Amino acid sequence: MKKQALHLPTQLLSLDRIMGGGIPKANLTLIYGEANTGKSSLALQCAVISAKHNLKTIIIDSDNNFSPNRLSQIANYNLNHISPLIFIFKPQSFNEQSLLIEHLDDYISNDVILIIVDTITSHYRLELGQMDKIFSLNRDLNRQIAYLANIAKTHNIAVLLISQVRDVFKNGKQQVEPVANRILKFWAQTILNSRMTNNPAIREVLIEKPSITKNVDARCLFMINKTGIIDLDIQTP
């Protein structure tokens, strides 16, 4: 894998195929879904794949849920080579997250290929209860994502935003959507919805907004195991 490639592979062959090669570089990709649907595992798997090619990943762990044990499982025997190429930042507040993202350029080198924010909305959501802060929170979240979009384009980096979800009712049905739905979907060039299936062992990624227009609503089926996520099949609408 060369940095000049247009996409960052996920190692889910069906997902890479319907996305034109994987997570697009120079763009923002949003992945959202309920807990235990494989969002963080997918992101970490991309980081491990990049590290195997001596490329670096920056992870902004706003949820404070980064698991060295999970990295060890996915990296397997390559851990000693991979772990020095993955850099973890843990902002403790929404303001710290803003400051980190605004100064992220200071940490970008030519061999950084991926930025992961997991999750972009955790600190934002914690402060939403203060009604007098909604306008400033939305303004600051917009500014954060604008900085990330500029970094993606300027440095030809893939940026993967992971979002928490909230329950909403649409057309008489309960559904989920990303927290800060309008802001995130405005900025994201690619949107993936990771969700459960009727089989508790199987997950799926729905391509809501792809780089290849004809693949809207294509689905990739996968399982989560100790070594990451495993491709099962591909279904088209």
VEXLOFI-189226 format. One record per residue: x, y, z of N, C-alpha, C, O in turn; residue number from 0; residue in one letter. Coordinates in pm, whole numbers. Each point is the difference from the previous one (the first is absolute). Layout:
<rs>
(r (X Y Z) (X Y Z) (X Y Z) (X Y Z) NUM 'A');
...
</rs>
This chain:
<rs>
(r (85 -120 0) (-85 120 0) (88 124 0) (86 15 87) 0 'M');
(r (-105 73 -182) (75 123 -8) (-89 116 43) (-122 -4 -13) 1 'K');
(r (185 106 66) (-78 113 47) (-71 70 -114) (-97 72 24) 2 'K');
(r (141 -90 -148) (-64 64 -114) (-133 -66 -35) (-74 55 -81) 3 'Q');
(r (42 -170 139) (-127 -67 -28) (-116 90 42) (15 85 87) 4 'A');
(r (-130 -105 -151) (-116 85 27) (-80 -46 121) (-80 77 54) 5 'L');
(r (100 -201 -11) (-78 -56 109) (90 -75 99) (110 -43 -34) 6 'H');
(r (-161 30 156) (67 -77 103) (-78 -129 21) (-115 5 45) 7 'L');
(r (173 -122 -75) (-76 -125 10) (-40 -33 142) (70 33 96) 8 'P');
(r (-185 -100 -83) (-52 -40 131) (23 -148 29) (-17 -44 114) 9 'T');
(r (55 -32 -212) (17 -146 4) (-134 -74 -1) (-4 -122 10) 10 'Q');
(r (-105 197 -22) (-129 -60 -33) (-14 11 -152) (-31 108 -51) 11 'L');
(r (54 -216 -18) (11 7 -146) (-127 51 -65) (6 78 -95) 12 'L');
(r (-122 -120 147) (-125 47 -60) (-23 148 26) (-49 71 -87) 13 'S');
(r (85 -25 206) (-14 143 31) (96 82 -85) (-38 103 -55) 14 'L');
(r (162 -149 43) (96 71 -84) (-49 7 -145) (17 102 -67) 15 'D');
(r (-77 -210 21) (-46 -5 -139) (-111 102 -24) (5 74 -99) 16 'R');
(r (-104 -69 186) (-113 89 -24) (34 146 32) (-75 91 -35) 17 'I');
(r (190 -70 103) (43 137 28) (110 46 -95) (57 107 17) 18 'M');
(r (-27 -189 -117) (99 39 -98) (143 -21 44) (93 51 -63) 19 'G');
(r (-73 -126 173) (136 -28 46) (18 12 149) (104 -39 53) 20 'G');
(r (-204 94 18) (9 14 145) (-40 139 46) (-78 68 -66) 21 'G');
(r (133 -27 180) (-30 132 56) (70 106 -87) (122 -4 -14) 22 'I');
(r (-198 97 -44) (62 98 -91) (93 97 73) (-30 46 109) 23 'P');
(r (143 -17 -171) (93 98 52) (-42 140 -43) (-78 18 -94) 24 'K');
(r (132 81 164) (-29 142 -28) (-146 33 25) (-51 100 -50) 25 'A');
(r (-18 -184 128) (-143 18 27) (-32 -40 144) (82 -61 69) 26 'N');
(r (-202 98 -27) (-51 -42 130) (-98 -116 -19) (-91 7 -82) 27 'L');
(r (111 -114 158) (-92 -113 0) (-64 -9 138) (70 -3 100) 28 'T');
(r (-200 -3 -95) (-76 -15 124) (-47 -144 13) (-59 -55 -93) 29 'L');
(r (86 -7 207) (-59 -129 30) (-74 12 133) (58 39 102) 30 'I');
(r (-186 -74 -105) (-80 10 122) (-79 -128 21) (-19 -79 -93) 31 'Y');
(r (-26 59 215) (-78 -119 32) (-5 -22 149) (70 67 77) 32 'G');
(r (-152 -161 -37) (-14 -30 141) (126 -69 53) (90 -34 -76) 33 'E');
(r (-86 13 208) (115 -66 62) (14 -143 -52) (-99 -65 -34) 34 'A');
(r (222 19 29) (32 -139 -39) (-36 -32 -145) (-30 -115 -32) 35 'N');
(r (34 215 -55) (-26 -28 -142) (129 6 -83) (-7 -2 -123) 36 'T');
(r (122 9 188) (126 -14 -71) (64 129 -47) (97 -5 -76) 37 'G');
(r (-147 120 118) (53 128 -50) (148 17 36) (83 27 -87) 38 'K');
(r (-53 -41 215) (139 21 45) (92 -109 -52) (116 27 -33) 39 'S');
(r (-166 -151 25) (83 -109 -53) (35 23 -146) (112 -27 -42) 40 'S');
(r (-208 78 -35) (27 31 -140) (106 108 -12) (93 -11 -81) 41 'L');
(r (-106 116 162) (97 109 -3) (139 -49 40) (99 33 -64) 42 'A');
(r (-93 -112 171) (128 -49 48) (63 -95 -101) (122 -3 -16) 43 'L');
(r (-204 -75 -52) (52 -89 -103) (65 80 -113) (104 -39 -53) 44 'Q');
(r (-165 151 16) (61 88 -102) (134 54 48) (95 10 -79) 45 'C');
(r (-86 25 208) (125 50 55) (109 -107 -4) (115 29 -33) 46 'A');
(r (-152 -152 65) (96 -111 0) (49 -28 -142) (119 -21 -22) 47 'V');
(r (-212 21 -75) (39 -22 -140) (99 107 -44) (99 -30 -67) 48 'I');
(r (-125 155 104) (89 110 -37) (138 -19 63) (103 19 -66) 49 'S');
(r (-101 -57 194) (127 -18 69) (83 -112 -61) (123 7 1) 50 'A');
(r (-188 -108 -55) (73 -109 -66) (77 51 -122) (94 -64 -47) 51 'K');
(r (-137 180 -4) (68 61 -114) (81 122 45) (32 88 -80) 52 'H');
(r (1 -85 211) (85 105 58) (-62 138 -8) (71 101 -8) 53 'N');
(r (-205 -95 9) (-71 127 1) (-67 21 135) (-41 -96 65) 54 'L');
(r (31 221 -25) (-44 32 137) (-148 38 6) (-60 47 -97) 55 'K');
(r (3 -70 215) (-138 38 30) (-3 82 127) (69 -31 97) 56 'T');
(r (-149 137 -98) (-29 79 120) (-141 -34 45) (-94 14 -78) 57 'I');
(r (79 -57 202) (-132 -31 56) (-33 100 109) (74 12 98) 58 'I');
(r (-182 61 -114) (-52 89 104) (-105 -78 76) (-113 -17 -47) 59 'I');
(r (149 -31 164) (-83 -92 79) (-85 80 100) (26 -2 120) 60 'D');
(r (-127 70 -171) (-82 85 85) (-88 -82 95) (-41 51 105) 61 'S');
(r (12 -175 -141) (-78 -86 88) (83 -65 110) (-54 -62 92) 62 'D');
(r (186 77 -102) (92 -64 95) (-21 -151 5) (7 -62 106) 63 'N');
(r (-33 4 -223) (-28 -144 -9) (104 -76 -82) (-19 -118 -28) 64 'N');
(r (129 185 -10) (101 -72 -77) (53 -118 82) (35 15 117) 65 'F');
(r (-30 -131 -181) (40 -123 70) (132 -52 -56) (4 -49 -113) 66 'S');
(r (105 60 190) (126 -60 -45) (-14 -150 -25) (66 -55 -88) 67 'P');
(r (-151 -11 167) (-22 -143 -20) (-65 -28 -135) (37 -95 -68) 68 'N');
(r (-134 179 29) (-64 -17 -130) (100 25 -113) (0 -71 -100) 69 'R');
(r (85 172 117) (105 24 -99) (90 -122 -12) (37 -40 -110) 70 'L');
(r (-1 -17 223) (86 -119 0) (-65 -115 -75) (67 -73 -73) 71 'S');
(r (-199 54 92) (-71 -108 -67) (0 19 -152) (25 -95 -75) 72 'Q');
(r (-54 218 31) (-9 26 -143) (139 0 -65) (18 -49 -111) 73 'I');
(r (80 105 183) (136 5 -55) (66 -137 0) (84 -30 -84) 74 'A');
(r (-123 -54 181) (54 -136 11) (151 4 18) (49 77 83) 75 'N');
(r (25 -154 -157) (145 -9 20) (74 123 -47) (121 12 22) 76 'Y');
(r (-190 82 -88) (64 122 -49) (-4 115 101) (36 112 -35) 77 'N');
(r (-80 -138 158) (-25 108 95) (123 88 23) (-14 123 4) 78 'L');
(r (131 -179 9) (120 80 28) (32 95 -113) (55 108 23) 79 'N');
(r (-89 -145 -144) (21 88 -115) (-111 103 -12) (24 115 -37) 80 'H');
(r (-148 -156 69) (-118 83 -24) (-21 106 107) (-30 115 -33) 81 'I');
(r (44 -150 160) (-38 93 107) (75 133 -3) (-61 102 33) 82 'S');
(r (190 -95 -72) (66 132 -4) (-52 91 -112) (31 119 -2) 83 'P');
(r (-111 -174 -90) (-51 79 -112) (-142 50 24) (-60 62 -88) 84 'L');
(r (6 -89 206) (-136 45 35) (10 93 121) (47 -40 106) 85 'I');
(r (-92 163 -123) (14 104 102) (-138 32 59) (-94 30 -74) 86 'F');
(r (84 -37 206) (-129 16 68) (-3 132 76) (92 30 77) 87 'I');
(r (-197 49 -99) (-27 121 77) (-133 -18 71) (-95 -53 -57) 88 'F');
(r (89 99 183) (-120 -21 81) (-51 132 57) (23 30 118) 89 'K');
(r (-92 50 -197) (-56 125 53) (-105 -28 108) (-82 -91 -14) 90 'P');
(r (86 168 120) (-88 -24 114) (-124 88 2) (-82 -9 92) 91 'Q');
(r (67 95 -193) (-117 87 -8) (-19 42 -145) (88 -21 -84) 92 'S');
(r (-202 80 57) (-27 48 -135) (97 113 -38) (43 10 -115) 93 'F');
(r (-11 73 213) (96 108 -27) (138 -57 -31) (66 48 -92) 94 'N');
(r (-22 -149 166) (129 -63 -29) (0 -64 -139) (100 4 -71) 95 'E');
(r (-213 -63 35) (-11 -59 -134) (15 107 -107) (68 -22 -100) 96 'Q');
(r (-132 137 121) (12 111 -96) (144 46 -13) (50 19 -111) 97 'S');
(r (17 0 224) (139 48 -2) (92 -100 -69) (89 38 -76) 98 'L');
(r (-111 -167 102) (82 -103 -62) (-17 1 -152) (98 -3 -74) 99 'L');
(r (-223 6 29) (-26 -4 -144) (54 126 -68) (53 -7 -111) 100 'I');
(r (-66 122 177) (49 125 -59) (153 2 -14) (54 73 -82) 101 'E');
(r (15 -154 163) (147 -6 -6) (49 -133 -55) (117 -35 14) 102 'H');
(r (-206 -40 -78) (35 -133 -49) (106 6 -109) (77 -95 -17) 103 'L');
(r (-73 205 -56) (102 15 -104) (142 -16 54) (91 -43 -71) 104 'D');
(r (-73 77 199) (133 -10 60) (48 -145 9) (119 -25 13) 105 'D');
(r (-213 -70 -21) (36 -141 16) (-3 -76 -132) (24 -121 -3) 106 'Y');
(r (-54 191 -106) (-11 -67 -130) (137 -6 -67) (67 102 -15) 107 'I');
(r (-27 -221 -25) (121 -19 -78) (-37 -70 -130) (-116 -39 -19) 108 'S');
(r (211 25 -69) (-28 -58 -132) (-49 -144 7) (-65 -48 -93) 109 'N');
(r (96 -22 202) (-39 -141 9) (-127 -22 82) (-34 -115 31) 110 'D');
(r (-36 223 5) (-133 -15 63) (-102 -21 -111) (-12 82 -91) 111 'V');
(r (-62 -191 100) (-96 -36 -106) (-145 4 46) (-91 7 -82) 112 'I');
(r (70 -12 217) (-136 -16 52) (-15 76 131) (88 -3 85) 113 'L');
(r (-202 71 -70) (-41 61 127) (-134 -59 38) (-93 -2 -81) 114 'I');
(r (82 -46 204) (-125 -57 52) (-44 84 119) (80 29 88) 115 'I');
(r (-206 11 -86) (-56 68 118) (-112 -89 54) (-104 -18 -65) 116 'V');
(r (125 -37 184) (-91 -99 57) (-35 37 144) (79 -26 91) 117 'D');
(r (-196 86 -69) (-95 45 -99) (3 152 -9) (34 69 97) 118 'T');
(r (-69 -17 -213) (4 143 -22) (-104 73 84) (12 120 23) 119 'I');
(r (-115 -192 24) (-114 66 68) (-12 -34 149) (-99 39 62) 120 'T');
(r (194 -109 -3) (-17 -41 140) (3 119 95) (-92 16 81) 121 'S');
(r (194 70 -89) (7 116 88) (-108 102 -36) (-57 66 87) 122 'H');
(r (29 -54 -215) (-108 88 -47) (-132 -39 67) (-75 85 48) 123 'Y');
(r (47 -215 -47) (-126 -50 55) (-10 25 150) (-108 29 51) 124 'R');
(r (220 -40 19) (0 21 145) (-40 142 37) (-57 24 106) 125 'L');
(r (87 71 -194) (-28 140 30) (-132 49 -58) (-38 115 21) 126 'E');
(r (-32 -201 -94) (-124 42 -64) (-110 35 99) (-93 73 -34) 127 'L');
(r (101 -123 157) (-104 27 98) (-8 145 41) (-100 44 56) 128 'G');
(r (203 31 -84) (1 142 35) (-56 80 -117) (71 28 -97) 129 'Q');
(r (-199 9 106) (-72 59 -112) (67 126 -53) (-6 28 -119) 130 'M');
(r (70 49 208) (60 125 -43) (128 -21 -81) (57 95 -53) 131 'D');
(r (-11 -222 43) (125 -28 -69) (-22 -66 -136) (97 -28 -70) 132 'K');
(r (-222 3 31) (-24 -76 -123) (59 72 -121) (65 -63 -84) 133 'I');
(r (-87 194 74) (52 73 -116) (151 -7 -6) (57 -29 -106) 134 'F');
(r (10 54 219) (147 -1 0) (53 -141 -23) (104 -16 -64) 135 'S');
(r (-171 -87 116) (42 -138 -23) (-7 -35 -149) (94 -58 -55) 136 'L');
(r (-204 93 -9) (-14 -27 -143) (104 76 -82) (56 -53 -96) 137 'N');
(r (-31 177 135) (101 80 -70) (138 -64 14) (75 -11 -97) 138 'R');
(r (-43 -33 220) (133 -59 24) (14 -136 -68) (108 -33 -49) 139 'D');
(r (-215 -45 47) (7 -130 -69) (19 22 -150) (78 -71 -64) 140 'L');
(r (-150 166 9) (20 36 -141) (144 39 -28) (59 -41 -100) 141 'N');
(r (-1 120 190) (137 45 -19) (98 -117 8) (93 -9 -79) 142 'R');
(r (-115 -81 174) (86 -119 12) (1 -81 -129) (106 -39 -50) 143 'Q');
(r (-226 15 -3) (-9 -84 -119) (56 73 -122) (56 -62 -90) 144 'I');
(r (-72 194 87) (60 78 -108) (152 -12 1) (63 -14 -105) 145 'A');
(r (-3 18 224) (144 -19 12) (40 -139 -51) (97 -13 -74) 146 'Y');
(r (-173 -89 113) (32 -137 -42) (-15 -14 -152) (81 -68 -64) 147 'L');
(r (-183 131 7) (-20 -6 -145) (117 65 -72) (46 -50 -103) 148 'A');
(r (3 161 157) (113 69 -62) (128 -84 10) (78 -6 -95) 149 'N');
(r (-57 -59 210) (116 -86 17) (-6 -117 -98) (101 -36 -60) 150 'I');
(r (-219 -22 45) (-16 -113 -92) (41 39 -141) (74 -73 -66) 151 'A');
(r (-122 187 20) (30 43 -136) (145 46 -16) (66 -33 -98) 152 'K');
(r (-18 109 194) (134 56 -9) (107 -108 1) (99 8 -73) 153 'T');
(r (-119 -112 157) (103 -102 19) (-36 -133 -67) (74 -98 12) 154 'H');
(r (-187 94 -83) (-43 -124 -66) (-12 -116 99) (55 -108 -21) 155 'N');
(r (-127 135 129) (-16 -96 109) (-146 -46 6) (-92 78 -26) 156 'I');
(r (71 -203 61) (-135 -50 27) (-37 38 143) (75 -27 94) 157 'A');
(r (-191 90 -77) (-49 36 134) (-128 -77 26) (-96 10 -76) 158 'V');
(r (97 -88 184) (-113 -84 35) (-62 52 129) (61 -6 106) 159 'L');
(r (-183 58 -118) (-74 51 115) (-99 -106 48) (-83 -47 -78) 160 'L');
(r (92 8 204) (-95 -95 58) (-96 79 87) (42 87 76) 161 'I');
(r (-170 -117 -87) (-100 76 76) (-90 -92 82) (-36 -110 -42) 162 'S');
(r (1 160 159) (-107 -61 77) (-133 25 -71) (-8 80 -93) 163 'Q');
(r (-96 -150 138) (-131 16 -62) (-105 36 104) (21 -12 120) 164 'V');
(r (-134 57 -170) (-116 28 85) (-123 -58 -67) (-2 -16 -123) 165 'R');
(r (-100 -15 202) (-124 -55 -53) (-87 113 -54) (-12 105 62) 166 'D');
(r (-48 -128 -178) (-94 94 -60) (-117 -79 -57) (12 -119 -27) 167 'V');
(r (-125 187 9) (-117 -64 -61) (-23 65 -137) (-18 121 -11) 168 'F');
(r (18 -205 -92) (-25 47 -136) (-99 -95 -66) (16 -122 1) 169 'K');
(r (-119 181 -59) (-103 -79 -69) (-58 -108 91) (-28 -111 -43) 170 'N');
(r (11 147 170) (-61 -91 95) (91 -111 49) (-46 -91 70) 171 'G');
(r (175 96 -104) (93 -105 41) (115 60 80) (45 111 -26) 172 'K');
(r (1 -188 124) (116 43 76) (127 -33 -78) (19 -113 -44) 173 'Q');
(r (66 213 28) (125 -17 -71) (111 67 79) (-25 62 103) 174 'Q');
(r (147 -76 -150) (111 71 61) (64 90 -104) (-2 -28 -120) 175 'V');
(r (58 137 168) (75 91 -86) (119 52 80) (-3 -6 123) 176 'E');
(r (105 55 -189) (116 52 75) (-38 117 89) (-86 81 -35) 177 'P');
(r (151 -72 149) (-8 123 78) (56 112 -87) (98 -20 -72) 178 'V');
(r (-159 138 79) (38 112 -89) (-15 -41 -146) (89 24 -82) 179 'A');
(r (-200 -86 52) (-25 -61 -130) (22 98 -117) (70 -33 -95) 180 'N');
(r (-129 151 103) (9 94 -112) (144 45 -25) (43 11 -115) 181 'R');
(r (29 16 222) (138 47 -15) (87 -109 -62) (73 25 -96) 182 'I');
(r (-81 -145 152) (87 -108 -47) (-32 -40 -145) (91 -20 -80) 183 'L');
(r (-218 10 48) (-36 -43 -135) (24 111 -103) (15 -29 -119) 184 'K');
(r (-11 152 163) (35 110 -92) (147 -12 -43) (32 18 -117) 185 'F');
(r (55 -47 212) (144 -1 -27) (50 -130 -60) (95 2 -80) 186 'W');
(r (-155 -115 115) (54 -129 -41) (-25 -28 -148) (-113 9 -47) 187 'A');
(r (219 -42 -25) (-16 -37 -141) (-43 -145 -14) (-60 -38 -101) 188 'Q');
(r (92 -45 201) (-39 -141 1) (-64 -30 135) (52 41 104) 189 'T');
(r (-165 -113 -105) (-70 -32 125) (-28 -149 5) (-59 -57 -93) 190 'I');
(r (102 -7 202) (-22 -142 23) (-84 -18 126) (28 60 103) 191 'L');
(r (-131 -142 -113) (-85 -32 114) (29 -144 41) (-36 -94 -72) 192 'N');
(r (99 77 187) (33 -134 49) (-110 -44 96) (-34 72 93) 193 'S');
(r (-23 -191 -116) (-116 -38 80) (-12 -151 17) (66 -79 -68) 194 'R');
(r (-153 42 162) (-25 -141 28) (-87 -59 -112) (-62 73 -77) 195 'M');
(r (60 -207 71) (-91 -71 -89) (-86 -93 84) (13 -4 122) 196 'T');
(r (-100 -71 -188) (-84 -96 73) (83 -113 61) (-43 -65 95) 197 'N');
(r (161 43 -151) (92 -100 56) (93 72 97) (77 86 -43) 198 'N');
(r (-81 -119 173) (79 75 98) (151 -9 -22) (75 78 58) 199 'P');
(r (-30 -172 -140) (143 -15 -25) (46 82 -120) (120 12 -25) 200 'A');
(r (-215 44 -50) (34 67 -126) (-38 148 7) (-106 36 51) 201 'I');
(r (194 48 -103) (-25 143 -13) (-4 36 -149) (38 -80 -85) 202 'R');
(r (-84 201 57) (5 47 -138) (36 147 -4) (-31 76 92) 203 'E');
(r (96 -37 -199) (25 141 -27) (-84 39 -120) (11 -58 -108) 204 'V');
(r (-96 158 128) (-82 55 -108) (70 124 -54) (34 91 76) 205 'L');
(r (-15 -86 -206) (65 115 -63) (-107 105 -28) (-72 -10 -100) 206 'I');
(r (61 110 186) (-104 103 -17) (42 108 -100) (-83 50 -76) 207 'E');
(r (209 -16 77) (49 105 -89) (137 -44 -51) (102 23 66) 208 'K');
(r (-98 -87 -182) (126 -55 -50) (70 94 -96) (-59 95 -52) 209 'P');
(r (187 -123 29) (73 75 -102) (-40 -48 -140) (18 72 -99) 210 'S');
(r (-73 -195 92) (-51 -53 -127) (-153 2 8) (-59 -82 70) 211 'I');
(r (-5 175 -140) (-142 27 17) (-87 -123 -18) (-99 -17 71) 212 'T');
(r (134 -70 -164) (-85 -116 -29) (-7 -96 117) (-87 -87 2) 213 'K');
(r (176 100 96) (3 -94 111) (-72 51 125) (23 -51 109) 214 'N');
(r (-109 151 -124) (-83 44 112) (-84 -117 49) (-62 -71 -79) 215 'V');
(r (61 51 212) (-76 -106 67) (56 -140 -22) (-66 -98 34) 216 'D');
(r (186 86 -91) (65 -131 -4) (38 -39 142) (24 86 85) 217 'A');
(r (-19 -216 -59) (27 -49 135) (117 -97 1) (16 -81 -92) 218 'R');
(r (64 91 196) (110 -93 22) (-25 -73 132) (-18 64 103) 219 'C');
(r (16 -196 -106) (-22 -82 119) (134 -43 59) (92 -36 -74) 220 'L');
(r (-82 39 206) (126 -39 63) (-24 -54 141) (-107 18 59) 221 'F');
(r (210 -83 -6) (1 -48 138) (117 65 73) (100 37 -61) 222 'M');
(r (-115 -23 193) (107 53 84) (61 -117 77) (-72 -78 64) 223 'I');
(r (204 66 -70) (65 -103 80) (124 58 67) (20 122 -3) 224 'N');
(r (62 -206 63) (114 48 76) (105 68 -87) (77 83 49) 225 'K');
(r (-74 -116 -176) (104 57 -87) (-50 116 -85) (72 49 -87) 226 'T');
(r (-194 -3 113) (-53 113 -75) (-138 -28 -55) (-84 -58 70) 227 'G');
(r (60 97 -193) (-129 -24 -63) (21 -80 -127) (96 22 -74) 228 'I');
(r (-187 -116 49) (14 -95 -110) (-113 19 -99) (-117 1 38) 229 'I');
(r (153 15 -164) (-97 18 -107) (-80 -130 -20) (56 -109 -1) 230 'D');
(r (-188 124 -16) (-84 -117 -23) (-56 -4 -143) (10 -102 -69) 231 'L');
(r (-68 214 27) (-69 -3 -129) (-31 144 -39) (28 93 76) 232 'D');
(r (-85 -77 -193) (-48 131 -44) (-140 -15 -54) (-30 -94 -74) 233 'I');
(r (-56 186 113) (-137 1 -52) (-25 134 -65) (39 103 54) 234 'Q');
(r (-102 -103 -166) (-41 123 -65) (-151 14 13) (-69 -100 17) 235 'T');
(r (18 222 -23) (-143 21 22) (-84 -78 -101) (-123 7 4) 236 'P');
</rs>
